[in-house]
Amino acid sequence: MKLIRFGAIGYEKPGVQLTDGTKIDVSSFGSDYNEEFFGDGGITKLSNWLVNNQNQCPKIGSEVRLGVPLVRPSKIVCVGLNYAKHAAESGMEFLKNPYCSLKQPLL
């Protein structure tokens, strides 16, 4: 299961992509993918909810826009040049220890 959000910009709803590639609307679960969702065992709760409710969830067509998968994160952790291929693509030397930085999203 992959978490997705879909719909018009600013009006995205939560969904999931199942292992077979089918995308379904899980907005009836009652929670979007925000910090509270992740801090309160949301993935486990959603997985358990899907056991009984997956077949009632509307399917999302391939023509529907996918948005960012998370709602307004308070921080973004960036890890760069930690893989040899990424370093090579960037034309930079492979680092033994990855470069990490924290970013605060614009509100």
N, C-alpha and C positions, 0 to 999 in steps of 0.2 A: 504494500500500500504506500502510495506517495501522496503527500498533502499538496493540494492545489487550491487556488482561488480563481474564480472565473467571473466574467461579466464586464459591463461597461466600467471605464475608469471612474474610480470613486464609489462604485456600487458593487464591488466584487463580493461574492459569496463563497463560503468554504465548500470544498469538494475533495474527493479523493480519486486517484487513479489506481485501479485494481491491478493485480499482477497480470491479468490478461490484456491490459491496456484500456479497458473500459473506464470512462470517467463518469462519476456520479455526483449529484448534488447532495451534500450532507447538512445543508443549512437547518433542517429540522432537528438535528442533534442539539442545537441551541447554543453553540459556542463557536466563535471564530478563532483563528489561529493567532492569538495574542500572548503576551507574557503570562497572563493568568492561566490560559490553557496549558502552556508548557510547564508552569510551576506547580500545577495541581493535578498532575497525572493524566492530562488530557488525551495523550496518545493511547494509553491503556483504556481509558473510558470510551474513547471513540471506537477502538477496536472491538471492545465488548458490545457496544451499542450496535455496531454493524452486523454482528452475528444474528441479531433478531430483526434488523431493519433494512439491511442492504437491498433486498428485493423490492421494497417500497420506494426507494430513492429514485428520483428522476435521472435519466441518463443525460449527459452533456454532449452535445454534438461537436464534431470536429471543427465546425465553423465558428464556434463560440470562443471569444478572446480569453486567453489565460493571463492572469495578472501576477503580481508578486505573491509569493506563497505565505508571507507573514504580514500581520497587521502592525504597522508602526513599531518596529523594534527600537528599544532605547539605546542599544549599542550594536555595533557590527565589529566582529573580530576578523581581521584580515591576516592571512598567512601567505607570504609570497616567497618565491624562489626555493620552495622546499622540495621540489621534485626536479630531477636532472633535466627532464624534457622541457619543463616550464622555463628553467634557467636557460637552456639552449635556445628555445624559441625567442626569449627576450634578449639574446646575445650577451648574457651575463654569466659570470662564473657561478658554478654550483656552490652553495653555501652548506657547510657541515651542519650548522644550526639554522633553522628557518628564521626568516625575518617576520616579526609579528607586530601588528599595530592595532589600536582601537580607534574606531571612528564613531562619532555621535551623529546620527542622521539629522538632516535639516528638518525642522518641524514646520 
